Amino acid sequence: MKKNVFKTTDGVKISFTGAVEKQNIVRMVENCQTGQCECMSDETKAKVKGMDVSGTDGDVSLDLSGEVSKEEIEAALARSKVINSK
């Protein structure tokens, strides 16, 4: 799986390509929203105002809105057990 993180006007966009299943990204977002993950600090989570998953298996996008930085999200992705367990 390849992950590309981009800064947008509203926040950060993550593009997952290759061996990625949309349901895994949805699960990662749900875990984050319910506090079941430890990939982001509480400070970073507080900055995220919205999360939107789109695309299909093999080409999934995650748009995060809020005052988050590209670096914060890259660090969170590196710690995510859902996408790094494969």
N, C-alpha and C positions, 0 to 999 in steps of 0.2 A: 504494500500500500504506500502510495506517495501522498504526502501532505504539503500543501502550499498555503501559507498564511499571508493575507493581504490586508493592509489598512484601508478602510473605506471612510466615506464622509460620516456615516452613522456609527461606525465601530470597527469590527474586524470580520473578514470573510475567510473561511477555511474551505479549501477545495481538496477533497479526498478522491484519488483516482487509483485505478488498478484493482487489487483484491480487496475491495471494500463492499460491505453489505449495508444498505440503507438502514436496516433494522438495528444494526450495531451502533450507528451514529445516533439514531433515535433513542436507544437505550442509554447511551452516554449522556445525552441531554436530559432525559428523565431522571437519571441518577443525580445529575448536577442540580436540577431544580428541586429535588426532594431532599437534598443534603446527604445522599448516600455515597458521594464520592469525596475524595480528598485531594483531587488534582489541583483545585484552585484554593487560594487563601480566602478567608472570609472577606477580606478587604477587596479582592478581585471580584468575588461573587456579587458583592454589593454594587459594583460598578455596572454589572451586566443588567440591562433593562429588558432584553428580549432575546430569544433564541429561535431560529427558524431553519428547519432541515428541508432541503429540496433535492431533486434529482432522482437517479435510479442506481441500482447496484452497479458498481464499477465507476460511477461518476456522481458523487454526492457532495453537496455544498451545505455548509453550516454558516449562517449569518448571525453574528452576535451584535446587538446594538447596545450602545452605552459608551462610557468613557474608558474603555479598556485599550491597552496597548498591544501591539503585535507581539512584543516580547513576553508579556504576561500570558498570552494565549499559547505561544510556542512552549513556554515552560509547563503550562497546564497539560498540554497534549503529551509532552514527554513523560508526565506522571500518570496519565490515564491508563488504568488497568484494562478497561474495555477494549481500547484499540491497540494496546501493546501486548495483549495476551496471545496473539496469534503467532 
